[in-house]
Amino acid sequence: MKTDIHFIQKPQSEYVSFHIYELNPAIEKLVQQVEQSAPFFLAKDPEKDSMKKIYYHDILYIESVDKKSFLYTTDGVFLIKEKLFELEEHLEAHDYIRISKSMILNIDSIAAISPKTSGRFEASLTNKEKVMISRFYIQALKEKLGLRRK
């Protein structure tokens, strides 16, 4: 697919225009990403007692513990006020997937996946951390990764 980028002068409004034959899932995903108004979350840094802007692409995974949601990045762990299901809705147009009742994983942070006992899988992340993938969510992960058998 060909792309063109044209720079404009302020105060003109920025916009994106797609010229396509038909709407497909890949284009729908791009449209959702472009329409997403905030590509970051504001989260609390517990060590500094301050708020920090955490960009979606910097998040390795999100975990819910004791009814609190935490964003895990290579820079640390940050507390966010939204519930896990709300975060999942914000991230559905991006490469994130639910891997357990309490965790959402950034697909781009996966270095390797290996099977474990009881039908579960383990994901080794780019930061060398490991997280377990519940067997209930394996099929959705395979589909998101394009590994589904036909």
GUKOL-647227 format. One line per 3 residues: number of its first residue (from 1); their letters; for each residue x, y negated, z negated of C-alpha. Coordinates in steps of 0.5 Angstrom, whole numbers, plus 2048, in hexadecimal, padded with zeros to 3 digits. Layout:
NUM) A) X,Y,Z ~ ...
END
This chain:
1) MKT) 800,800,800 ~ 803,7F9,802 ~ 803,7F4,7FD
4) DIH) 804,7EC,7FD ~ 805,7E7,7F8 ~ 804,7E0,7F9
7) FIQ) 806,7DA,7F4 ~ 801,7D5,7F3 ~ 802,7CE,7EF
10) KPQ) 7FF,7CC,7E9 ~ 7F9,7CB,7E7 ~ 7F6,7CF,7ED
13) SEY) 7F3,7D6,7EA ~ 7F6,7DC,7EB ~ 7F3,7E2,7EE
16) VSF) 7F4,7E9,7F1 ~ 7F1,7EB,7F7 ~ 7F0,7F2,7FA
19) HIY) 7EF,7F4,801 ~ 7ED,7FB,801 ~ 7E9,801,805
22) ELN) 7E6,804,7FF ~ 7E6,803,7F8 ~ 7E9,809,7F5
25) PAI) 7EB,80B,7EE ~ 7F2,808,7EE ~ 7F0,801,7F1
28) EKL) 7EA,801,7EB ~ 7F0,802,7E6 ~ 7F4,7FC,7E9
31) VQQ) 7EE,7F8,7E9 ~ 7ED,7FA,7E2 ~ 7F4,7F8,7E0
34) VEQ) 7F3,7F1,7E4 ~ 7ED,7EF,7E0 ~ 7F0,7F1,7DA
37) SAP) 7F0,7EA,7D6 ~ 7F5,7EC,7D1 ~ 7FB,7F1,7D2
40) FFL) 7FD,7F1,7CB ~ 7FA,7F2,7C4 ~ 7FC,7ED,7BE
43) AKD) 7FE,7F2,7B9 ~ 801,7F1,7B2 ~ 808,7F2,7B0
46) PEK) 808,7F5,7A9 ~ 80F,7F4,7A8 ~ 80F,7EC,7A9
49) DSM) 808,7EB,7A8 ~ 807,7E8,7AE ~ 803,7E9,7B5
52) KKI) 806,7EB,7BB ~ 804,7EC,7C2 ~ 805,7F3,7C4
55) YYH) 804,7F4,7CC ~ 800,7FA,7CE ~ 807,7FD,7D2
58) DIL) 80B,7FD,7CB ~ 806,801,7C7 ~ 808,808,7C7
61) YIE) 802,80B,7C3 ~ 7FD,808,7BF ~ 7FB,80C,7B8
64) SVD) 7F5,80C,7B4 ~ 7F7,80D,7AC ~ 7F2,80C,7A6
67) KKS) 7ED,808,7AB ~ 7F3,803,7AD ~ 7F6,803,7B4
70) FLY) 7FD,803,7B5 ~ 801,801,7BC ~ 808,805,7BC
73) TTD) 80D,801,7C1 ~ 815,802,7C1 ~ 815,7FC,7BD
76) GVF) 811,7FE,7B7 ~ 80A,800,7B5 ~ 805,7FA,7B5
79) LIK) 7FE,7FA,7B2 ~ 7F8,7F8,7B6 ~ 7F1,7F7,7B3
82) EKL) 7ED,7FA,7B9 ~ 7EA,801,7B8 ~ 7ED,807,7BD
85) FEL) 7E7,807,7C1 ~ 7E7,800,7C2 ~ 7EF,800,7C4
88) EEH) 7ED,806,7C9 ~ 7E8,802,7CC ~ 7ED,7FC,7CD
91) LEA) 7F2,801,7D0 ~ 7EE,805,7D5 ~ 7F0,802,7DB
94) HDY) 7F7,803,7D9 ~ 7FB,809,7D8 ~ 7F9,80B,7D1
97) IRI) 7F5,812,7CF ~ 7F3,814,7C9 ~ 7F7,81A,7C7
100) SKS) 7F3,81C,7C0 ~ 7EE,819,7BB ~ 7F3,814,7B8
103) MIL) 7F8,812,7BE ~ 7F8,80F,7C5 ~ 7FE,810,7C9
106) NID) 801,80C,7CE ~ 803,810,7D4 ~ 809,80C,7D6
109) SIA) 80C,80E,7D0 ~ 80C,816,7D1 ~ 813,819,7D2
112) AIS) 811,820,7D2 ~ 80B,824,7D0 ~ 80B,82B,7CE
115) PKT) 806,831,7CB ~ 806,832,7C4 ~ 802,837,7C0
118) SGR) 7FA,837,7BF ~ 7F9,834,7C6 ~ 7FC,82E,7C4
121) FEA) 802,82A,7C8 ~ 808,826,7C6 ~ 80A,81F,7C9
124) SLT) 811,81D,7C8 ~ 811,815,7C9 ~ 816,811,7CC
127) NKE) 818,80F,7C5 ~ 81A,816,7C3 ~ 813,816,7BF
130) KVM) 80F,81C,7C0 ~ 807,81C,7BF ~ 802,822,7BF
133) ISR) 7FD,822,7C5 ~ 7F6,825,7C2 ~ 7F4,82B,7C7
136) FYI) 7ED,827,7C7 ~ 7F1,822,7CB ~ 7F5,826,7CF
139) QAL) 7F1,826,7D6 ~ 7F0,81F,7D6 ~ 7F7,81E,7D5
142) KEK) 7F9,823,7DB ~ 7F4,81F,7DF ~ 7F7,818,7DE
145) LGL) 7FD,81B,7DF ~ 7FB,81E,7E6 ~ 7FC,825,7E3
148) RRK) 7F5,828,7E4 ~ 7F5,82E,7E8 ~ 7F0,82F,7EE
END
